Amino acid sequence: MERTALKHLAGETGETVMGAPVQYRVPTQPSADGNTVDMDVERAQFADNAMRYEASVRFVSGKAKEVLAALQG
C-alpha cells in the first residue's frame, strides 16, 4: 500500500494501529455469505458500553457536585 497523503493511516500489518492493539472476535458460527458479525453479540457489547458510560458520567457528575458544594459551603 502506498500513502498518497500525510494524513492517511499507514497500511502496515501488525498487532497495533497507531499504538492501539487490534482487537477482533472469532465468529461463533460461520455464515453462508461470509459475514462474521454476530448482531446479538454486538448489541450486548453496545448495551454494556452504554451502561458503563452512563455510570461513569454519573460518578464524575456526582464528584463534581461534591466539590462544588464543598467550595460553596
C-alpha positions in Angstrom: 0.0 0.0 0.0 1.2 3.5 -0.7 0.3 6.6 1.3 -0.7 9.4 -1.0 -1.3 12.0 1.7 0.3 12.6 5.1 -3.0 12.2 7.0 -3.6 8.7 5.6 -3.1 5.8 8.0 -0.1 3.7 7.4 -1.1 0.4 5.8 1.2 -1.6 8.0 0.1 -5.0 9.1 0.7 -6.0 12.7 -0.9 -6.1 16.1 -1.3 -2.4 16.6 -2.8 0.5 14.8 -1.4 3.9 15.8 -0.3 2.3 19.1 -3.7 0.7 20.0 -4.0 -3.1 19.9 -6.0 -4.6 17.1 -9.0 -6.5 18.5 -11.3 -8.9 16.8 -13.7 -11.6 17.7 -13.6 -15.2 16.4 -17.1 -15.9 14.9 -19.1 -18.3 17.0 -20.7 -19.8 13.8 -19.9 -19.5 10.1 -22.2 -17.5 7.8 -23.2 -18.5 4.3 -22.4 -15.0 3.0 -19.1 -14.7 4.8 -20.3 -12.0 7.2 -18.8 -12.7 10.6 -20.7 -10.0 12.5 -23.0 -11.5 15.2 -25.7 -8.9 15.8 -26.6 -10.4 19.2 -23.0 -10.1 20.5 -22.7 -6.6 19.1 -26.0 -5.5 20.7 -24.9 -6.9 24.1 -21.5 -5.2 23.8 -23.2 -1.9 22.9 -25.6 -2.2 25.9 -22.6 -3.0 28.2 -20.7 0.0 26.9 -23.7 2.3 27.2 -24.3 1.2 30.8 -20.6 1.7 31.7 -20.6 5.2 30.0 -23.7 6.2 31.9 -22.2 5.0 35.2 -19.0 6.9 34.6 -20.8 10.1 33.7 -23.0 9.9 36.8 -19.9 9.2 39.0 -18.0 12.2 37.6 -21.0 14.4 37.8 -21.6 13.4 41.5 -18.0 14.1 42.4 -18.1 17.5 40.6 -21.3 18.4 42.7 -19.5 17.3 45.9 -16.5 19.6 45.1 -18.8 22.5 44.2 -20.8 22.0 47.4 -17.5 21.9 49.4 -16.3 25.1 47.8 -19.6 26.9 48.4 -20.1 25.7 51.9 
